């Protein structure tokens, strides 16, 4: 690529992507640093947004007779505080977030937590499985291709019957360096065709969310 092509590409690359290349240290590092500095899981896990997500998912859990839930990316646990699940395992890459959840829910015998690092965890025997696997506004924070691929495969491998995803499905709508929006529904259709979309629920306007809730069931 000559100098002219290089300059043209730089000029047409969205600013948020250029900033990511300059400052972003990886999705795992970003969230650990954020929680360690006193940050939270974000506005989507609080207020009207969190209430809407809890109402929809809780109703699916009851309706479908779900007996166990695994949450890949549980964050600081505020969304979980509104959940009504019979048995729950929350996993996250941030050690700080997991410690916060352990302390917050230490009196609740139905909830367990585990910190995981993708390169240090293999579960071909299926110990980390549940009736329903959750991904609550995690996917568009998986900036790296390899992290996204690993996460999606783990998500569906963790589910016995249902997968619930709360995310934006619109590629290219990034606003900050730690976001990368993708068409995850296209990925599922291509890579996990045995999982079928059963329901999609869009958020009420008052939540301000870009994310919808998707319920997948194993065919």
N, C-alpha and C positions, 0 to 999 in steps of 0.2 A: 504494500500500500504506500503510495507516494504522499508527500507532505500535503498536497491539496486535498486528497481523499481523507487524510487524517483530520485535517481542520474541518472539512465538511461534516464528517461524522460527529466530531465533538460539538459542532454548532447545532446539529439536529438531535442530539441525545438529550432527553429530558433532564432538567437541572437536578431533580431528585435522584436520578440514576448516577449522574456525575458525582454528586455529593456522597452517595453510597460508596462508590469506588474509592473515594478519598478518605472517608471517616469510619465506615462501618466495619466492625471487628468480628462479625458473625452473629447469627441469631441467638445462639446459646449464650455467648458472652454478653450480648446486649441485655438480655433479660436478667441474668444474674447481677450485672452491674446496676440495673434499674431497681431491682428489689433491694439489693444491698444498700443503695443510697436512699431508701425510704419510699421508693415509688410503688405504685399499685399496678394491678392488672389492666387498668384503664377504665374510661367511662362506660364502656359496654358491660362491665361487670358490676355496675352500681346503678342505683336509681331506677327510673322507669324501664331502661333497657334490660337490666338484670331481672326485674319483676316480670316482664313479658316473656323472656326466655324461660324462666322458672315455671311460669304458668303453663306454657305449651309443653315443655318436656315432662313436667310432673304429670300432666294429663295423659301423655303417651305412655309413661311408665305404668300408671294405674290401668289404663285401657288394655294394654298389651300383656299385662301380667308379668312384667319384667321383675326378676328377682335379684339381679346384680348389675352393677354399672361400673365400667372402667372409664376414667376421664383422662385422655392424653393431652396434658397441658392444663393442669388444674389451677395454676397461678396462685394468687394470694388467698384463695378460699372464700372470697366474698360472694361470688356467684353460688358456691356450694351452700352457703348459709341459708339460701332460699329453697334448696332442693329437698325433695322427699323421696329418697331411694332406700329400699330395704337393706342393701349392702353395697358398699362403695369403695373403690380404690382410685385414689388420685395420684397421677404421676406427673413429674415435671423435671425439666433439665436444671432448673434453678434450685440449688441447695437452700438458699435463703427462703424462697417461697415454700419449700417443703417443710422447713423448720417452723415457719409461721403457721402453716396448716396443722402440723402436729400439736403445737401449743394451743391453737384456737379450738381444736376439736378433741382435745385429750380426754374429755369426759364422755365422748360419744363412742360406744363400742361397735357401731355399725360402719365406722369410717377408718380406712387405712391409707397410708401414704408412702410413696417410694420415689426417691430421686433416681433418675436414669440418665445415662450418657449413651447415645446410639452406638458408639464404637465399642462400648464395654457391656453390652447387653444382647444376649441371644436367647430366644425363647421358642425353639422349634417344638418343644414338648407341650407348649400351650398352657403353661401355668398362669400367665397373665391374660386371662380371658374372662369375659363376662357375657351375660345375656345381651347387654347393650353397651356399645362403645360410643363415647362422646368426644366431639371436637368442637369446642365452644370459642369461636373467633381466634383460632390458632393458625389456620392454613395461610392466611394472607400475611402472616408474620414470618413465614418460612422463606427467607430470601434466597438461599442457595438451592440450586436444582437438586443436588444430592440429598440435602436435608429434607426437602419436600418429598422426594421419591421414597426415602426411607420412612418418613412419618406416615405417608398414605398407606404404604404396605403394612406397617405395624398397626395402623388404625383398623383396617379391615380384618387383619389376622387376629385382632383382639376381640372380635365380636362373634358370639355364637348365633345371634338371631337378628339384631338390629344395629345400625349405625346412625347416629344423629350428628349432623354437621350444621354449625352456625357460621356462615361465612358469606363474603361477597364472591360472586361468580363472574366478575367483569374484569378481564385482563387489562392491564395498562392504566389503572386508575390510582396509581400510587401518589401519595401526598407527602410522605416522609421516608427517610432512608431505610427504616426498619420494616417497611411494608413492600410486598410484591404480590399483586393480585393476579390470579390465574383462573382459567376455566376448569375448576376441579371436577365439575360434572362430566366434562369431556374426558378427563383422565380416568374417571371411574368407569365410564362406558367402554373405554378402550382396554383398561387393565383389569377391571373387576366386573365383567359383564354378568356374572352370576348374582350380583347385587342390583336390585331394581328400586328405582325411586318410587316410593309410595305416596309421599305427601310433601308439599312445600308450603310454608306459611311465611308470608311477608310481614315485616314489622309494622306496627302502627306508626303513623307520622310523628307522633309526639316523642317517640324514642330517639329520633334522629339517626337511627342505625342504617348502615348500608347493607347489613347482613340479613339474610333470610334463614329460616330453619328448614332443613331437609331431613326427611326420614327415609332411610334405605332399609330394605329387608332382603335377607338371603333367599334366593329363588329355590 
